């Protein structure tokens, strides 16, 4: 997938992570997009390290891995913001 596809993929993953974990997060669309894109990469890395296979294209497995990564990052972001 190209970079634009990964950004759209991350945006969707970030939006779904936000829907799964609703709350009052500052930043709105930009933070959600950033968390989604980075979450897609983090989820792909963790999934590869756990032996779930590589994330080299768009399929339902890679989508769930990206959402999982975005949820992990969103939870971490909230913990950091809560302490600060």
N, C-alpha and C positions, 0 to 999 in steps of 0.2 A: 504494500500500500504506500501511496505517496504521503508527504507530510500533511497536505490538506485533508486527506482521508483520516489520518491519525488525529488531527485536531477535531474534526467532526465526530469521530469515534469517541474521543476523550470528552467532548462536550456532552454527548449523550450519556456516557458512563457517569460523568460528574453530576448531571441532572438527575439521573436515577439514584445515585448515591445520596444526593440531597433529599430526594423524595423518600427514600428508605429511612434516612436519619434526619427528619425535619428539625429545625432549630433556628435560632437567631444568630446567623453568621454574618460578619461584616464583609464587604467586598462584592457581594452579588454575583453577577454573571462572570466577571473576570476571575474571581477566586474559584468559583465552581468550575470554570473551564480549565484553569491551571491545575486544580486538584484532579480533575478528570483525566487530563492528558498525562500528568505525572503518575497518577494512579494506574493508568493503562500500562505505562512502562514498568512501574514497581510490581504490579500484579503479574505482568509477563515474566519479569525476572524471578519473582518468587515461585511462580508456577513452573518455570523451567528448572529451577534449583530443586524443586520438590519432585521432579520427574513427571510432571503432567504433560510434557511436550513443549514444543516451541510455539510462540505466537508469531506466525509469519503471514497471517492473512486474516480475513474477517470470517469468523464462524461463531457459533453460539458459545462454544467453550471459551474462546478468547474474549468474548463479550462479557461473560460472567467473571472471568479472571480480572478484567479491567474494572468492572464494577466493584469487585472485592478489594482491589488495590485502592480505588478511590474512597471506599468506605474506611479503610485503614488510615489513609491520609487525612480524611475529614475528621476522624476521631482524634488523631494526633494533633491536628490543627486546633481543634476545640480545646484540647488539654493544654496546649501551649498558650492560647489566648486567655484561658481561664486563670492561669498562673500569673500572667502579665498584667 
